[in-house]
Amino acid sequence: MGPRPMTTDGLPLIGPLPGHPGVVLATGHNMLGLMLAPATGRLVTGLLTGKPDDSLTPGGRAVRRGLGSSAGRV
């Protein structure tokens, strides 16, 4: 019970936080956090190690989307 990390478009924010080296976000799963946790963990592991999981195909959404004037895709 409590606030849920929701995004306006329903897509999670997963990736490096612009302007903050070493910070990776994995939030906004819209009440699906437990179900999406394994895939999110593999994505974050790939981001941190530089070895992406070949079984996952990222959609190209960048964390900076919606977080200011530097909106874009990675």
Backbone hydrogen bonds in HBPLUS format (Angstrom, degrees):
<---DONOR---> <-ACCEPTOR-->    atom                        ^
c    i                          cat <-CA-CA->   ^        H-A-AA   ^      H-
h    n   atom  resd res      DA  || num        DHA   H-A  angle D-A-AA Bond
n    s   type  num  typ     dist DA aas  dist angle  dist       angle   num
A0006-MET N   A0004-ARG O   2.89 MM   2  5.71 116.6  2.30 116.0  99.0     1
A0010-GLY N   A0007-THR O   3.35 MM   3  5.19 154.6  2.42  97.4 104.7     2
A0013-LEU N   A0027-THR O   2.79 MM  14  5.39 158.7  1.83 152.9 160.0     3
A0027-THR N   A0013-LEU O   2.99 MM  14  5.39 159.6  2.04 149.7 153.1     4
A0015-GLY N   A0025-LEU O   2.96 MM  10  5.35 152.7  2.04 141.2 146.7     5
A0025-LEU N   A0015-GLY O   2.78 MM  10  5.35 163.4  1.81 155.1 149.4     6
A0017-LEU N   A0023-VAL O   2.93 MM   6  5.70 160.1  1.97 152.8 152.6     7
A0020-HIS N   A0017-LEU O   3.09 MM   3  5.63 151.1  2.17 144.7 143.7     8
A0023-VAL N   A0020-HIS O   3.13 MM   3  5.79 153.1  2.20 145.9 144.9     9
A0032-LEU N   A0029-HIS O   3.00 MM   3  5.31 145.6  2.12 111.8 122.6    10
A0036-LEU N   A0032-LEU O   2.87 MM   4  6.02 155.4  1.93 160.1 168.3    11
A0037-ALA N   A0033-GLY O   2.87 MM   4  5.61 117.0  2.27 140.1 153.1    12
A0040-THR N   A0036-LEU O   2.92 MM   4  6.05 163.8  1.95 161.6 167.0    13
A0041-GLY N   A0037-ALA O   2.83 MM   4  5.92 158.8  1.88 152.4 158.0    14
A0042-ARG N   A0038-PRO O   3.08 MM   4  6.36 151.8  2.16 143.5 150.5    15
A0043-LEU N   A0039-ALA O   2.94 MM   4  6.23 155.5  2.00 148.7 155.6    16
A0044-VAL N   A0040-THR O   2.88 MM   4  6.11 168.8  1.89 158.5 160.7    17
A0045-THR N   A0041-GLY O   2.92 MM   4  5.99 158.1  1.96 143.3 150.1    18
A0046-GLY N   A0042-ARG O   3.01 MM   4  6.17 157.6  2.06 143.2 148.9    19
A0047-LEU N   A0043-LEU O   2.98 MM   4  6.30 150.8  2.06 146.6 155.0    20
A0048-LEU N   A0044-VAL O   2.93 MM   4  6.17 156.3  1.99 153.1 159.0    21
A0049-THR N   A0045-THR O   2.91 MM   4  6.01 152.1  1.98 151.3 158.7    22
A0050-GLY N   A0046-GLY O   2.85 MM   4  5.40 135.7  2.05 136.5 145.9    23
A0056-LEU N   A0053-ASP O   3.11 MM   3  5.77 167.6  2.13 120.4 124.2    24
A0065-ARG N   A0062-ALA O   3.23 MM   3  5.63 160.1  2.27 108.1 114.0    25
A0067-LEU N   A0064-ARG O   3.01 MM   3  5.11 166.6  2.03 126.1 125.7    26
